[in-house]
Amino acid sequence: MSNIRLFYSESLYINLKSKLDKTQSHYIYKVMRIKEGQNFSLFNQSGEFEAKVENILRGIVEFTIKKKLRSVVNLREIWLAFTPIKLNYLNLMIQKSTELGVTRFIPLLSERTVVRKINEKRLNKIIVEASEQSNRLNLPVLDKLKTLEEFLKENIQTTILFGDLNSDNKKINIQNEDPICVLIGPEGDFSTKEREIISKTKNVIPLNINKNILRSETAAISMISIISYILLS
């Protein structure tokens, strides 16, 4: 399997002849120095395939799919519900959570959310790059912004693990195959009113993973790491 992996948004199948876009062609040709006749990998929901560079014309890579390398396997759904934070920290959280196996990102607006908008194009670019790097096939989905109340009402059947420093619970008991959603608060935590709403929601399980106060992105990455480890055990 080639260590050069690119996400390809269109259908992939054996004997397909097609072209990479300008950005991916530049990466293959100029950055990685791949030449005609050499191979690289393309992947998407169809699986992962070996592609051969047939021609490089005016900087555009033309390829043929030679064989299938891997099929997509249904993975356990791990969601991350978070409030947008400052750009660099948000980018880091999305990148590392993608590497760790998050399948769905749910951005939330709360009373103390400082960043009220997200750059979906930028975050999806980070998701694609992190998926290429981490050898995963399925790309996480990025939801539209919604309020905390909307999120809780829409997910009354979902197990929600709420990162809560004030909780005495330090154990996770994962018993079924349903999606698991990690809920992380904003910088400054949820308001008293929001915490009351969360605590009264039956499917929410508070979880304390550290005695120290963690930044939002640190808490998210830590909780996802713990869950991923448990699911692999």
Secondary structure, DSSP 8 states (H G I E B T S, - for coil): --S-EEE--S---TT-EEE--HHHHHIIIIIS---TT-EEEEEETTEEEEEEEEEEETTEEEEEEEEEEE-------EEEEE----HHHHHHHHHHHHHHT--EEEEEE-TT-S-----HHHHHHHHHHHHHHHT--S--EE---EEHHHHHHHTTTSEEEEE-TT---------SSS-EEEE---TT---HHHHHHHHT-TTEEEE---SS---HHHHHHHHHHHHHHHHH-
